Amino acid sequence: MHIVSVNAWGGARYDDLAAWLCTTAADVVCLQEVTRTAGLSGWTSFADGERSLPQRANLHDDVRRLLPSHEGLFLASDAGPVTDGEGRRHQQDFGLGTYVSEELPLIGMASAFVHGGFVDHDEWTVTDRPRAVQAVRVVDRTAGRTVCVVQLHGLRDPAGKGDTPARREQAERLAAFVEATWAPGDLVVVAGDLNLLPDSATFDVLRDIGLHDLVGTADTRTSSYPKPVRHASYLLVSDPEAVAGFRVRAEPEVSDHRILELDLRPAG
């Protein structure tokens, strides 16, 4: 079973993202910073007072077209205004997209907020935006087991990626969600752009429920990210012995985040 995770950056590097998605052959694709705008396609512009970025109007629909043999599940964390090429404003949903191959029986879905709750912004804010978590439980027939795949996009703080009380609460809510979602015997995978440093106390909280980080101090940023701190994305598993291979891919570059790739061992 093959799982990938990447912050899609709203599709800012869409041509690169699309080319990779068409060849990835992943069973489960976890994307953060996924957009959806009702009745709109193509390009929009996003601005929050700190930065301005091109974004796909409906990255979720884009990905569903690119992965026609996957079930697409979109979860909105918040929404706010974007402008199209003619300067018209639209309210755009922003959140997580999980795409599951039709070869895998999908036997469970769950979601929650690990920080705040859904907000319909009149204008995008820089700080304290809500954060959601999304999970699917699938049957991995090649290994005769059930896999619980959890993804999230952690709190972004302009002050940096150091630990804060809000991030500690986020970690505790994430751990509680994972424990409430998995079933006995599940292999658990937690992935996403956590916006944390490798020594964050979050990893102690997750270790206490049996999760092991595979990324450590690896660089998870691409050339599109100019800042010196190169840590953001992580992937954790409940059983390292089930891992056949794990990679933080420097190529291809599809975002300002590197792709995380996990291969799980087949039966035997």
Secondary structure as UniProt FT lines:
FT   STRAND          2..7
FT   HELIX           9..11
FT   TURN            12..13
FT   HELIX           14..21
FT   TURN            22..23
FT   STRAND          28..36
FT   TURN            38..39
FT   STRAND          43..47
FT   STRAND          52..56
FT   TURN            57..58
FT   HELIX           59..66
FT   TURN            68..69
FT   STRAND          70..83
FT   TURN            85..86
FT   STRAND          89..101
FT   TURN            102..103
FT   STRAND          106..115
FT   STRAND          119..120
FT   STRAND          131..140
FT   TURN            141..144
FT   STRAND          145..153
FT   TURN            158..159
FT   HELIX           165..181
FT   TURN            184..185
FT   STRAND          187..193
FT   TURN            198..199
FT   HELIX           202..207
FT   TURN            208..210
FT   STRAND          212..213
FT   TURN            216..217
FT   TURN            223..224
FT   STRAND          233..237
FT   HELIX           240..242
FT   STRAND          243..249
FT   STRAND          259..264
//
